[in-house]
Amino acid sequence: RRSGFVGDAALRARYPDAPRPDRLARFVRLDDPEPMLYHGESVLLDGQIVGRVTSGAYGHTLGASCGLAMIAADIAPGRGFEIDIAGDRVAATISSTPFYDPTGTRMRA
């Protein structure tokens, strides 16, 4: 385990032997291409808040808004999620792969 970063002692004091209770998740895209993600939107699963969007923007290659969110660590990707955007719930899916194209095949197509 790496140590020596700012906040390391506080993090270890709060979670001495346990993994973090949340993790960074990637949303592939919203199912509806119209709404925009910015930050602070609630992530819901089965009507319960399980996280918050930390950043979002329109993904031109995806054709819809996409974003990053912190969600509870015990929730698996690929399940049906909703994001509350100004009171409207919009379906979203967590991706298990990164947004970028590591081999550049999409860029060259």
Backbone as ProteinMPNN parsed JSONL, in Angstrom:
{"seq_chain_A": "RRSGFVGDAALRARYPDAPRPDRLARFVRLDDPEPMLYHGESVLLDGQIVGRVTSGAYGHTLGASCGLAMIAADIAPGRGFEIDIAGDRVAATISSTPFYDPTGTRMRA", "coords_chain_A": {"N_chain_A": [[0.823, -1.184, 0.0], [0.545, 2.167, -0.863], [1.83, 5.058, 0.721], [2.152, 8.249, 2.401], [1.028, 10.475, 1.211], [-0.734, 13.647, 1.171], [-3.12, 13.791, 3.654], [-3.145, 11.107, 4.168], [-2.847, 9.995, 6.786], [-5.258, 10.787, 8.021], [-7.121, 9.459, 6.42], [-6.438, 6.763, 6.871], [-6.997, 6.665, 9.601], [-9.742, 6.965, 9.635], [-10.662, 4.796, 8.083], [-9.333, 2.182, 8.994], [-8.717, -0.629, 8.37], [-10.405, -1.232, 6.374], [-11.827, -1.205, 3.057], [-12.515, 1.727, 1.038], [-15.761, 3.262, 1.456], [-17.044, 4.181, -0.783], [-16.759, 4.669, -4.372], [-15.22, 5.79, -7.438], [-17.229, 6.031, -10.26], [-17.971, 5.343, -13.704], [-20.201, 6.734, -15.962], [-21.706, 5.572, -18.821], [-23.485, 6.849, -20.608], [-26.325, 9.042, -20.608], [-29.564, 7.73, -21.174], [-31.404, 9.295, -22.491], [-30.795, 11.74, -24.857], [-31.109, 14.5, -24.48], [-31.068, 15.816, -21.756], [-28.655, 17.506, -19.632], [-25.69, 16.766, -17.805], [-24.029, 18.147, -15.019], [-22.855, 18.681, -12.268], [-23.288, 17.361, -8.957], [-25.782, 16.133, -9.18], [-28.122, 13.661, -8.058], [-27.55, 10.16, -7.823], [-29.508, 7.398, -8.373], [-30.697, 4.193, -7.327], [-33.06, 1.801, -7.563], [-34.822, 3.682, -6.487], [-33.476, 4.755, -4.318], [-30.991, 6.978, -3.084], [-27.718, 6.533, -4.07], [-25.381, 7.729, -4.636], [-23.504, 10.582, -5.978], [-23.206, 12.776, -8.778], [-20.072, 13.824, -9.871], [-18.889, 15.236, -11.915], [-19.755, 16.341, -15.197], [-20.599, 16.385, -18.708], [-21.361, 17.095, -22.172], [-21.038, 14.357, -24.261], [-19.709, 14.215, -27.243], [-18.933, 12.149, -28.986], [-20.446, 10.133, -27.93], [-23.025, 10.984, -28.177], [-24.707, 11.924, -26.23], [-25.195, 13.159, -22.853], [-22.625, 12.622, -20.451], [-20.891, 11.428, -17.522], [-19.003, 11.491, -14.407], [-19.239, 9.817, -11.265], [-19.463, 9.464, -7.7], [-20.152, 6.524, -6.093], [-21.697, 4.089, -3.9], [-19.471, 1.555, -2.794], [-20.162, -1.134, -2.887], [-21.883, -1.594, -4.99], [-22.494, -3.002, -8.078], [-21.281, -2.428, -11.45], [-23.264, -1.882, -14.451], [-25.891, -2.272, -13.723], [-29.306, -1.043, -13.704], [-29.592, 2.369, -13.415], [-30.724, 5.583, -12.248], [-30.59, 9.094, -12.78], [-31.155, 11.996, -11.027], [-32.18, 14.826, -12.42], [-32.758, 17.988, -11.965], [-35.221, 17.329, -10.75], [-36.318, 15.54, -12.569], [-36.124, 12.131, -13.407], [-33.667, 10.357, -15.056], [-32.71, 7.645, -17.024], [-29.643, 5.833, -16.713], [-26.465, 4.201, -17.305], [-23.857, 2.423, -15.749], [-20.545, 2.204, -16.813], [-18.134, -0.356, -17.353], [-15.815, -0.045, -18.632], [-13.299, 2.297, -19.773], [-13.88, 5.688, -21.01], [-12.239, 6.574, -23.072], [-10.542, 5.746, -26.176], [-8.278, 3.469, -26.284], [-6.682, 2.267, -28.301], [-7.028, 3.877, -30.452], [-8.693, 3.269, -32.577], [-11.364, 4.12, -33.078], [-10.957, 6.803, -33.567], [-9.53, 6.766, -35.956], [-11.329, 5.714, -37.724]], "CA_chain_A": [[0.0, 0.0, 0.0], [1.305, 3.409, -0.955], [1.517, 6.023, 1.765], [2.953, 9.444, 2.332], [0.362, 11.582, 0.537], [-1.456, 14.544, 2.061], [-4.377, 13.207, 4.073], [-2.989, 9.671, 4.372], [-3.106, 9.656, 8.189], [-6.691, 10.954, 8.284], [-7.821, 8.395, 5.715], [-6.191, 5.507, 7.588], [-7.682, 6.734, 10.888], [-11.178, 6.785, 9.404], [-10.868, 3.447, 7.553], [-8.053, 1.533, 9.286], [-8.476, -1.881, 7.65], [-11.504, -1.463, 5.443], [-11.784, -0.425, 1.815], [-13.373, 2.916, 1.042], [-17.173, 2.922, 1.314], [-17.537, 4.614, -2.083], [-15.748, 4.591, -5.422], [-15.515, 6.563, -8.631], [-17.889, 5.235, -11.293], [-18.112, 6.008, -14.994], [-21.483, 6.531, -16.633], [-21.53, 5.53, -20.266], [-24.243, 7.995, -21.099], [-27.745, 9.053, -20.274], [-30.344, 7.132, -22.255], [-32.043, 10.408, -23.192], [-29.712, 12.636, -25.275], [-31.401, 15.912, -24.234], [-30.628, 16.44, -20.493], [-27.221, 17.699, -19.423], [-25.111, 16.55, -16.48], [-23.016, 19.127, -14.653], [-22.31, 18.1, -11.041], [-24.199, 17.43, -7.83], [-27.02, 15.396, -9.374], [-28.21, 12.424, -7.295], [-27.588, 8.883, -8.527], [-30.478, 6.557, -7.684], [-30.866, 2.787, -7.682], [-34.297, 1.345, -6.901], [-35.418, 4.805, -5.784], [-32.635, 5.195, -3.201], [-29.772, 7.678, -3.476], [-26.51, 5.723, -3.831], [-24.205, 8.506, -4.982], [-23.648, 11.915, -6.565], [-22.389, 13.079, -9.956], [-18.992, 14.751, -9.532], [-18.666, 16.088, -13.084], [-20.476, 15.882, -16.373], [-20.536, 17.211, -19.912], [-21.919, 16.418, -23.339], [-20.064, 13.514, -24.958], [-20.032, 14.303, -28.675], [-18.807, 10.824, -29.601], [-21.494, 9.287, -27.375], [-24.322, 11.507, -28.576], [-25.51, 12.206, -25.035], [-24.431, 13.624, -21.715], [-21.948, 11.575, -19.693], [-20.26, 12.01, -16.355], [-18.395, 10.67, -13.369], [-19.975, 9.907, -10.009], [-19.053, 8.64, -6.569], [-21.256, 5.677, -5.669], [-21.351, 3.105, -2.876], [-18.51, 0.594, -3.337], [-20.713, -2.479, -3.037], [-22.821, -1.63, -6.111], [-21.814, -3.466, -9.292], [-21.616, -1.74, -12.696], [-24.145, -2.552, -15.383], [-27.272, -2.29, -13.26], [-30.077, 0.125, -14.124], [-29.54, 3.523, -12.514], [-31.368, 6.815, -12.672], [-29.974, 10.307, -12.271], [-32.147, 13.042, -10.808], [-31.749, 16.079, -13.043], [-33.762, 19.026, -11.708], [-36.498, 16.709, -10.442], [-36.644, 14.503, -13.547], [-35.242, 10.966, -13.336], [-33.227, 9.935, -16.38], [-31.992, 6.372, -16.958], [-28.208, 5.862, -17.032], [-25.8, 2.921, -17.098], [-22.446, 2.515, -15.371], [-19.651, 1.491, -17.709], [-16.982, -1.014, -16.732], [-14.647, 0.285, -19.452], [-13.088, 3.745, -19.844], [-14.457, 6.43, -22.125], [-11.301, 6.81, -24.16], [-10.268, 4.67, -27.127], [-6.836, 3.315, -26.084], [-5.963, 1.89, -29.524], [-7.243, 4.902, -31.454], [-9.433, 2.748, -33.726], [-12.519, 4.962, -33.388], [-10.474, 8.061, -34.11], [-9.058, 6.542, -37.329], [-12.395, 5.157, -38.554]], "C_chain_A": [[0.861, 1.238, 0.0], [0.884, 4.348, 0.161], [2.377, 7.253, 1.562], [2.3, 10.6, 1.599], [-0.371, 12.433, 1.562], [-2.809, 13.92, 2.385], [-4.315, 11.716, 4.349], [-3.337, 9.267, 5.804], [-4.598, 9.752, 8.512], [-7.498, 9.841, 7.619], [-7.65, 7.062, 6.431], [-6.88, 5.498, 8.957], [-9.183, 6.472, 10.716], [-11.505, 5.369, 8.946], [-9.597, 2.623, 7.768], [-7.779, 0.274, 8.472], [-9.526, -2.165, 6.595], [-11.297, -0.682, 4.154], [-12.7, 0.786, 1.93], [-14.828, 2.527, 0.847], [-17.778, 3.387, -0.009], [-16.405, 4.523, -3.095], [-16.177, 5.454, -6.59], [-16.111, 5.639, -9.684], [-17.97, 6.036, -12.581], [-19.502, 5.723, -15.543], [-21.245, 6.576, -18.124], [-22.214, 6.732, -20.886], [-25.636, 7.943, -20.517], [-28.492, 8.445, -21.448], [-31.055, 8.184, -23.098], [-30.952, 11.411, -23.582], [-29.928, 14.114, -24.933], [-30.86, 16.48, -22.922], [-29.111, 16.54, -20.41], [-26.854, 17.375, -17.98], [-24.076, 17.631, -16.235], [-22.237, 18.611, -13.448], [-23.365, 18.235, -9.952], [-25.51, 16.689, -8.003], [-26.978, 14.083, -8.578], [-28.254, 11.221, -8.221], [-28.496, 7.969, -7.72], [-30.459, 5.131, -8.222], [-32.052, 2.285, -6.873], [-34.899, 2.436, -6.028], [-34.621, 5.348, -4.616], [-31.386, 5.9, -3.724], [-28.567, 6.838, -3.087], [-25.238, 6.483, -4.188], [-24.547, 9.858, -5.554], [-22.733, 12.051, -7.782], [-21.341, 14.102, -9.54], [-18.648, 15.681, -10.687], [-19.412, 15.491, -14.262], [-20.346, 16.868, -17.513], [-21.204, 16.439, -21.042], [-20.808, 15.638, -24.03], [-20.408, 13.462, -26.433], [-19.904, 12.951, -29.369], [-19.862, 9.85, -29.088], [-22.886, 9.733, -27.795], [-25.256, 11.788, -27.421], [-24.589, 12.705, -23.935], [-23.832, 12.432, -20.974], [-21.256, 12.229, -18.508], [-19.634, 10.987, -15.451], [-19.194, 10.86, -12.091], [-19.308, 9.058, -8.95], [-20.287, 7.863, -6.143], [-20.772, 4.724, -4.586], [-20.515, 1.995, -3.497], [-19.107, -0.777, -3.582], [-21.708, -2.617, -4.183], [-22.055, -1.964, -7.39], [-22.217, -2.637, -10.504], [-22.594, -2.56, -13.53], [-25.595, -2.644, -14.948], [-27.979, -1.018, -13.692], [-30.089, 1.218, -13.07], [-30.38, 4.64, -13.092], [-30.579, 7.966, -12.078], [-31.061, 11.361, -12.184], [-31.585, 14.348, -11.339], [-32.897, 17.073, -12.905], [-35.148, 18.428, -11.5], [-36.954, 15.645, -11.421], [-35.646, 13.366, -13.419], [-34.957, 10.465, -14.739], [-32.4, 8.665, -16.227], [-30.543, 6.542, -17.395], [-27.627, 4.49, -16.722], [-24.353, 3.166, -16.73], [-21.633, 1.663, -16.318], [-18.538, 0.818, -16.92], [-15.717, -0.78, -17.536], [-14.496, 1.798, -19.542], [-13.712, 4.372, -21.086], [-13.515, 6.524, -23.317], [-11.096, 5.555, -25.002], [-8.765, 4.413, -27.11], [-6.056, 2.939, -27.339], [-6.131, 2.909, -30.638], [-8.051, 4.432, -32.654], [-10.65, 3.592, -34.071], [-12.085, 6.269, -34.033], [-10.067, 7.908, -35.577], [-10.146, 6.048, -38.273], [-13.007, 6.209, -39.461]], "O_chain_A": [[1.806, 1.345, 0.782], [-0.295, 4.419, 0.505], [3.222, 7.298, 0.669], [2.95, 11.621, 1.378], [-0.603, 11.996, 2.689], [-3.559, 13.561, 1.478], [-5.322, 11.115, 4.725], [-4.055, 8.288, 6.008], [-5.138, 8.889, 9.203], [-8.458, 9.338, 8.202], [-8.614, 6.311, 6.581], [-7.303, 4.441, 9.426], [-9.808, 5.831, 11.561], [-12.51, 4.798, 9.369], [-8.855, 2.389, 6.814], [-6.683, 0.134, 7.929], [-9.526, -3.237, 5.99], [-10.669, 0.377, 4.156], [-13.553, 0.853, 2.814], [-15.113, 1.558, 0.143], [-18.911, 3.025, -0.327], [-15.244, 4.328, -2.734], [-17.349, 5.807, -6.72], [-15.555, 4.578, -9.967], [-18.03, 7.265, -12.553], [-19.926, 4.568, -15.577], [-20.644, 7.523, -18.633], [-21.596, 7.526, -21.596], [-26.068, 6.915, -19.995], [-28.092, 8.626, -22.598], [-31.28, 7.978, -24.291], [-30.24, 11.892, -22.7], [-29.001, 14.909, -25.086], [-30.238, 17.542, -22.95], [-28.384, 15.767, -21.032], [-27.609, 17.67, -17.053], [-23.328, 17.994, -17.142], [-21.1, 18.159, -13.582], [-24.227, 19.111, -10.014], [-26.293, 16.617, -7.055], [-25.919, 13.469, -8.443], [-28.904, 11.247, -9.266], [-28.286, 7.781, -6.522], [-30.235, 4.898, -9.41], [-32.044, 2.34, -5.643], [-35.426, 2.154, -4.952], [-35.047, 6.312, -3.98], [-30.791, 5.457, -4.706], [-28.406, 6.473, -1.923], [-24.138, 5.945, -4.06], [-25.714, 10.247, -5.616], [-21.629, 11.509, -7.806], [-21.667, 15.122, -8.933], [-18.167, 16.793, -10.466], [-19.665, 14.288, -14.313], [-20.023, 18.038, -17.309], [-21.566, 15.273, -20.883], [-19.757, 16.196, -24.347], [-21.317, 12.732, -26.829], [-20.697, 12.642, -30.259], [-20.144, 8.846, -29.741], [-23.827, 8.939, -27.77], [-26.469, 11.882, -27.61], [-23.365, 12.679, -24.067], [-24.449, 11.37, -20.88], [-21.058, 13.443, -18.492], [-19.717, 9.781, -15.685], [-19.758, 11.928, -11.855], [-18.665, 8.054, -9.258], [-21.335, 8.446, -5.864], [-19.568, 4.573, -4.382], [-20.81, 1.54, -4.603], [-18.595, -1.521, -4.418], [-22.322, -3.674, -4.329], [-21.086, -1.289, -7.737], [-23.359, -2.187, -10.592], [-22.735, -3.769, -13.342], [-26.447, -3.056, -15.735], [-27.33, -0.022, -14.012], [-30.552, 1.0, -11.951], [-30.706, 4.642, -14.279], [-29.976, 7.839, -11.012], [-31.797, 11.592, -13.144], [-30.638, 14.906, -10.784], [-33.884, 17.005, -13.638], [-36.137, 18.954, -12.01], [-37.898, 14.911, -11.126], [-34.442, 13.608, -13.331], [-35.872, 10.185, -15.513], [-31.493, 8.609, -15.397], [-30.246, 7.295, -18.323], [-28.216, 3.711, -15.973], [-23.691, 4.017, -17.324], [-21.995, 0.52, -16.597], [-18.057, 1.366, -15.928], [-14.65, -1.266, -17.161], [-15.485, 2.516, -19.4], [-14.024, 3.694, -22.066], [-13.969, 6.55, -24.461], [-11.437, 4.448, -24.586], [-8.031, 5.071, -27.848], [-4.873, 3.262, -27.436], [-5.453, 2.823, -31.662], [-8.095, 5.133, -33.665], [-10.948, 3.769, -35.252], [-12.753, 6.783, -34.93], [-10.245, 8.841, -36.361], [-9.929, 5.967, -39.482], [-13.921, 5.907, -40.228]]}, "name": "protein", "num_of_chains": 1, "seq": "RRSGFVGDAALRARYPDAPRPDRLARFVRLDDPEPMLYHGESVLLDGQIVGRVTSGAYGHTLGASCGLAMIAADIAPGRGFEIDIAGDRVAATISSTPFYDPTGTRMRA"}
